[in-house]
């Protein structure tokens, strides 16, 4: 049994080591698939087959058979533990223990095979001190029956090793022939490129994530201190926001964290970088070590699924509450997206100048929700407050209930309200406002009055003159609506009211 265990281990480790040396790229991919970072995976992919060949070459030598047996047992226990942890954590790795001869995803069969080899190694280790000088050739001096069994077993194993070697040689030859045929086909294709008809167009690949230009989903998150973070703080920010999806257990995610911290500091003026991940002890250590900011936590994968993100690391750009890019999957794609967002960003238009108080309001023609053209009125019986609105803006949605409550309590001496809104008619009707709503595509009317975002408002008196400065934000807008009857209480005095600023 001692001799057979040594022969089996010698054969297994010699085949495994040779196969890994023949396929270094596959070995490197296998090591990286088990979660090792690239800078460790490369040296390990070279040292591992050398260690296996060293075990195979020394386990049959009497003087080194004992240490080699311990080394074989240690390697097999390590392999078994790595495979077991990968299966328990759901990591999809490929087993290439014998190179291209056994390239397949790991499974419970892999674990069972390694467990059997661990048992063989235990036999080799358990008897090493009792048969220190034992060598393969000494078995010929044993009784004929024992010697015959040992010799036949050794010959069978040697034939198996020889057969596997021949298979490897045939695979290499076949691979060489295939490469020659591919090169010949490529050269023929280049020679006839100018004379052959163009190939049929390939189907357009599906773009990952939500369609560019669609509404960005608004889902509230938490910060690392478990405080609620409204979705409007990042989904409807005035500037571009890069949502980066990470996972604490993802190796490429952790490697990207130093760059994310540097980008947050370097591009703070033009690009907001928001990190969305799940809470974890490792995450908190990495956040503190790299100095990351704006880290938000999702309970499961609700935000990632809402944005069509299927893996990590990934990123998507949001502009003005709308999707600004497909999902960028992987560190290189994220770097490219950051370069595009920071270098190819369209130049910002200068802020519009507000109409001075006491000047006539601009004369504009807008469409009603029914498609009729309406001119902004110059002369009315009451002052009118123009409320510039965007149904896609979370800040507007946040004050909608207060605005409906104001309309219910409105008295005759309060000003009329005229909503000047972007978006589709149905999305504006859904709010259920009593006020007249006019559509302002492209925010043209808002810019003519000097508005820089939504919600914002300006008051026009009965003579059509601008009667107030442009106010921006939910609280100032509601205070402007109450000024006519002297009710200037802050909006947060109402129970349950917590409004953000503006978008």
C-alpha positions, 0 to 999 in steps of 0.5 A: 500500500505504501509503494502504491500510494507513492506511485499513484502520487508520483503519477498524478503530480507528474501529469499535473505538473507537465500539463500546467507547464504546457498550458501556462495561460490556462493555469494562470486563468485557473489561479485567478479564477479562485480569487487571487489578484493578478500580481499573485496569480502570475508567479503562482501559475509558474511555481505550482507546476514546479512544486508538483514536479518536485514532489513527483520526482522525490517521492520515489527516492527513499531519502526524500520520500517522507518529506515529499509525502508530507508536501503532497498531502499539504498541496492536496489539502490546500487544493481541496480547501480552495475548491470547497471554499469556492463552491460554498461562496458560489464562485464560478472557477475552472478546474485545469489541474491537468491542463487542457486534459480536464478543463471544466468548471469545479464541482462536487466531483472535483472535491470528491476526487481531491478527497480521495487523493488526500486519502492516498497521501495520508497512506504515504505519510503514515508509513514513511517512518516504517519504511524509510529505506524502502525503494521501488526496486527493493520490492523485487527481493520480497516474496514472489506474490508481493513482488509480482503484484507490485511490479504489475501495478507499477507497469500499469501505472507506467503505461497509463502515464505513457498513454497520457503523455502520448495524448498530450503530444497529439493534442499539441500537434492537433493544435499546431495544425489548427493554427496553421489552417487558421493562418492560411484562412486569414491570409486567403481572406486578406487576399480576396478582401477587395473582390469579395462582397461585404459580409452580411451585417451582424446582429446588433448586440444588446446594450447592457442596462437601461436605455440611454435617455430613460428615467433614472430609477429613484431608490432610497439608500443608506450611508455607512451609519445607516442614515437614510439617503434620498434618491434625489440627492444623486438621481436628480443632481444638477451635474453628471453623476457616476454610479459605481456598483461594487461588492466587498467580496470582489477582488477587481472592485477592491483594486479599483477603490484607490482610483475611485478615491482619486477620481472623487478628489480630482473631478469633484467640480465636474463629476460626482462619483457615488458608490453603491455597494452592500455593507460589510466589515471589509468594505468599511476597512477599505473605505477608511484606508482609501478615503472614499466618500459618498458610499451608499449601501443597498439592502440586497441588489435592488438598486443594481437590478433597477439599473440593469447591472448584473456584475461588479465592478460596474458603472452608469452615468446619470445626467439630470435624472436620466440615464446618460450611458450604457452600463460599463462592466469591468475596471477598464470600461469604468476608466473609459467612461470616467475619461469620456465623462470628464474630457468629452463633457459638452461645454456648459452654457452660461447661467441665464440672467434673471429679469429685473424686478419691475420689468415686463415679463417675457412674452412667450407662447407655450402649449397646454396639456391638450396641445393648444398654444397659450401665451403667457398672460401679461394682464390678470386680475390677480398676481400669478406665480410661475412655477417651473417644474419637472416631473422627473425631478425628485425634488419636485416630486418631494414637494408635490404633496405640499403644493396640493395641500396649498391648493386645497387651502388657497383663498381668493386673495392668494396668487394664481399658480401657473406650472411651466413644466417639461415632460409628457402631458400624462406624467404632468396630469398624474400629479393631480394639480388644480393649476393650469400646466403649460409645457416648456420643452427644453426649459426655454421659458425657465431660462428666459426668466433666469431659472437655473433648475427645478423647482423654481418660481417667480411672481408676476403682478396683475400688470404683467411686471416681474414682482419678485426674484427667481427663487429656487428650491422647494422651501423658497417656492412655498414661501413665495406662494404664501407671501401674499397672505402673510403666511411665511412659516417655514415648510418644515413646520408642517408635520412629516415635511422634509424637502430637499433643495432643488435639481 
